[in-house]
Amino acid sequence: MALETLRLILKYSPQILSFALQLITQRIRAIIHNKTYISTENPKHVLIIGGSFAGIQLAKRLAETLPTGYKVILIEKNSHFNYTFNFPRYSVVRGRQERAFIPYDGLGRGNPVGVFEQIRGTVVKIREDEVVLEDRRIIGYEFLAVATGVTQAPPAKLLACEKTGACGELKALQDRIFESNTIAIVGAGAVGVQLACDIKTFYPDKVVTLIHSRKKLLTSFGRKLHDYVFGKLGELGIEVLLGERPSLTANGDWKAEDLTFQNGSKRLFDLIIPCTGQSPNSSLLASFSPSSISFENGQILVKPTLQIITDSKLDSESCLTNIFALGDVADTGGAKMARAGMMQAQVVCSNIIASISGGKMKAYNPSPLEGSLKLSLGKDNGVGYLQDSDGTEILVPLKGGKVDFEVGNAWWHLGAKYDEKNF
Ligand SMILES: Cc1cc2nc3c(=O)[nH]c(=O)nc-3n(C[C@H](O)[C@H](O)[C@H](O)COP(=O)(O)OP(=O)(O)OC[C@H]3O[C@@H](n4cnc5c(N)ncnc54)[C@H](O)[C@@H]3O)c2cc1C
């Protein structure tokens, strides 16, 4: 175990060091850019659709690198950045949910005047050189990046685009959890596991059942993580049912319902919380470039340069040369994690700059580090986990962190002021 850990530390140290050096270089270049970028009257647009982890990181990088004559425009439908990492916790713990909604108005602070703009709106159509918003505004682009992520049922993602409505959804679930005695969580991915552990540790008297269709918890990770988490769930007194796929009629109204199991038995739960499935928000390409959407998983097909693949033969390599996709919506081969989307943003930024200046394009090479996990297992425990490309798993038991985890860092990352007094 210790040897494996040491081997992985040695293996990934150069990668971490090189990334740290890259960040320092980027900071220095950003300072120079700040002094040399000149705002012009009709700059060409680099549009980003989607202002979450991937889109924000791309906007930040472009705002400190685009040459004079270009500006970045970020289009996002939500009133606030949704810090989804804390949604499971704020579905259980009452009165803290506002912290998960971060204002966007700090973005672009510190960047040269005219290089960054944010637009609140929903893109409904992509055309060859412009996008159309729901309110019929039309915005032209020279380059476009699609970072529209995935849709998941609440509480993993919320339905409302306004902060007040989104907080209301979390509050409604807090109330239902508070008043329910028997609670079933269907789906034991990271969100389901986290939610089950939070309910059981903040409300130890409730009967919590975690149901999963596969025989292994956290299906996309390795066996060691399953074994560890399975043990912890047992210690907490959470009932785990594996290999069960009860049909769900629950539709987010959090009502009491019967679940039917494989052997025909039925059980009534006061509350059922589905934590299953996600669908990529790729439909914007359905009429513009239908062949760019994967039949297998609905994600947007991309080349290693993260340019969108098409078979419409717009160029010899069958890709849309000025349109990129990144983050959870894109079929990149990388982990479906925020860190991966942020690394992809570095590649897309480099490739847009290379396209403008005639430089060489970069390829995205997913690293196992991007798929590493810090999973909370209730208020007192957690686990750090990394699976190497050869399957080796490293697992580090962790103590439970702060009740709000690292939400303050996310505020800082978006240039917003996190002040406990405001909540
Ligand atoms: C509960 C939960 C906990 C998680 N915990 C972790 C964690 O601890 N660590 C980690 O690395 N990852 C974690 N993840 C995964 C991580 O959140 C995702 O990988 C990440 O959010 C993907 O970022 P994204 O920018 O690609 O897409 P998304 O976060 O899905 O965002 C897409 C954005 O695009 C916007 N959008 C979509 N369509 C349009 C449109 N037509 N017009 C305008 N805007 C649009 C949406 O409003 C949204 O803001 C967690 C996920 C969940 C659900």
Ligand as a Chemical Component Dictionary entry (heavy atoms), coordinates in Angstrom:
data_LIG
# 
_chem_comp.id                   LIG 
_chem_comp.type                 NON-POLYMER 
_chem_comp.pdbx_formal_charge   0 
_chem_comp.three_letter_code    LIG 
# 
loop_
_chem_comp_atom.comp_id 
_chem_comp_atom.atom_id 
_chem_comp_atom.alt_atom_id 
_chem_comp_atom.type_symbol 
_chem_comp_atom.charge 
_chem_comp_atom.model_Cartn_x 
_chem_comp_atom.model_Cartn_y 
_chem_comp_atom.model_Cartn_z 
_chem_comp_atom.pdbx_ordinal 
LIG C1  C1  C 0 -23.905 17.080 -6.395  1  
LIG C2  C2  C 0 -22.639 17.032 -7.189  2  
LIG C3  C3  C 0 -21.401 17.008 -6.555  3  
LIG C4  C4  C 0 -20.219 17.008 -7.305  4  
LIG N1  N1  N 0 -19.022 16.995 -6.651  5  
LIG C5  C5  C 0 -17.871 17.080 -7.389  6  
LIG C6  C6  C 0 -16.604 17.186 -6.743  7  
LIG O1  O1  O 0 -16.514 17.152 -5.522  8  
LIG N2  N2  N 0 -15.481 17.321 -7.520  9  
LIG C7  C7  C 0 -15.556 17.363 -8.881  10 
LIG O2  O2  O 0 -14.527 17.525 -9.560  11 
LIG N3  N3  N 0 -16.734 17.238 -9.529  12 
LIG C8  C8  C 0 -17.882 17.099 -8.806  13 
LIG N4  N4  N 0 -19.091 16.992 -9.446  14 
LIG C9  C9  C 0 -19.109 16.963 -10.913 15 
LIG C10 C10 C 0 -19.001 18.391 -11.424 16 
LIG O3  O3  O 0 -19.967 19.202 -10.775 17 
LIG C11 C11 C 0 -19.220 18.422 -12.929 18 
LIG O4  O4  O 0 -18.207 17.638 -13.528 19 
LIG C12 C12 C 0 -19.099 19.850 -13.419 20 
LIG O5  O5  O 0 -20.164 20.619 -12.896 21 
LIG C13 C13 C 0 -19.159 19.914 -14.948 22 
LIG O6  O6  O 0 -19.001 21.264 -15.283 23 
LIG P1  P1  P 0 -19.487 21.814 -16.689 24 
LIG O7  O7  O 0 -19.080 23.257 -16.690 25 
LIG O8  O8  O 0 -19.004 20.960 -17.785 26 
LIG O9  O9  O 0 -21.076 21.670 -16.718 27 
LIG P2  P2  P 0 -22.239 22.009 -15.703 28 
LIG O10 O10 O 0 -21.711 22.181 -14.326 29 
LIG O11 O11 O 0 -23.285 20.993 -15.940 30 
LIG O12 O12 O 0 -22.761 23.430 -16.169 31 
LIG C14 C14 C 0 -23.301 23.725 -17.416 32 
LIG C15 C15 C 0 -23.728 25.175 -17.380 33 
LIG O13 O13 O 0 -24.282 25.519 -18.655 34 
LIG C16 C16 C 0 -25.474 26.260 -18.462 35 
LIG N5  N5  N 0 -26.283 26.059 -19.660 36 
LIG C17 C17 C 0 -26.719 24.883 -20.155 37 
LIG N6  N6  N 0 -27.402 25.074 -21.295 38 
LIG C18 C18 C 0 -27.400 26.413 -21.524 39 
LIG C19 C19 C 0 -27.951 27.223 -22.563 40 
LIG N7  N7  N 0 -28.618 26.686 -23.576 41 
LIG N8  N8  N 0 -27.769 28.556 -22.499 42 
LIG C20 C20 C 0 -27.077 29.128 -21.453 43 
LIG N9  N9  N 0 -26.546 28.403 -20.455 44 
LIG C21 C21 C 0 -26.691 27.043 -20.486 45 
LIG C22 C22 C 0 -26.082 25.676 -17.201 46 
LIG O14 O14 O 0 -26.996 26.576 -16.600 47 
LIG C23 C23 C 0 -24.835 25.425 -16.355 48 
LIG O15 O15 O 0 -24.496 26.555 -15.575 49 
LIG C24 C24 C 0 -20.277 16.987 -8.713  50 
LIG C25 C25 C 0 -21.524 16.999 -9.360  51 
LIG C26 C26 C 0 -22.703 17.014 -8.612  52 
LIG C27 C27 C 0 -24.027 17.023 -9.329  53 
# 
loop_
_chem_comp_bond.comp_id 
_chem_comp_bond.atom_id_1 
_chem_comp_bond.atom_id_2 
_chem_comp_bond.value_order 
_chem_comp_bond.pdbx_ordinal 
LIG C1  C2  SING 1  
LIG C2  C3  SING 2  
LIG C2  C26 DOUB 3  
LIG C3  C4  DOUB 4  
LIG C4  N1  SING 5  
LIG C4  C24 SING 6  
LIG N1  C5  DOUB 7  
LIG C5  C6  SING 8  
LIG C5  C8  SING 9  
LIG C6  O1  DOUB 10 
LIG C6  N2  SING 11 
LIG N2  C7  SING 12 
LIG C7  O2  DOUB 13 
LIG C7  N3  SING 14 
LIG N3  C8  DOUB 15 
LIG C8  N4  SING 16 
LIG N4  C9  SING 17 
LIG N4  C24 SING 18 
LIG C9  C10 SING 19 
LIG C10 O3  SING 20 
LIG C10 C11 SING 21 
LIG C11 O4  SING 22 
LIG C11 C12 SING 23 
LIG C12 O5  SING 24 
LIG C12 C13 SING 25 
LIG C13 O6  SING 26 
LIG O6  P1  SING 27 
LIG P1  O7  DOUB 28 
LIG P1  O8  SING 29 
LIG P1  O9  SING 30 
LIG O9  P2  SING 31 
LIG P2  O10 DOUB 32 
LIG P2  O11 SING 33 
LIG P2  O12 SING 34 
LIG O12 C14 SING 35 
LIG C14 C15 SING 36 
LIG C15 O13 SING 37 
LIG C15 C23 SING 38 
LIG O13 C16 SING 39 
LIG C16 N5  SING 40 
LIG C16 C22 SING 41 
LIG N5  C17 SING 42 
LIG N5  C21 SING 43 
LIG C17 N6  DOUB 44 
LIG N6  C18 SING 45 
LIG C18 C19 SING 46 
LIG C18 C21 DOUB 47 
LIG C19 N7  SING 48 
LIG C19 N8  DOUB 49 
LIG N8  C20 SING 50 
LIG C20 N9  DOUB 51 
LIG N9  C21 SING 52 
LIG C22 O14 SING 53 
LIG C22 C23 SING 54 
LIG C23 O15 SING 55 
LIG C24 C25 DOUB 56 
LIG C25 C26 SING 57 
LIG C26 C27 SING 58 
# 
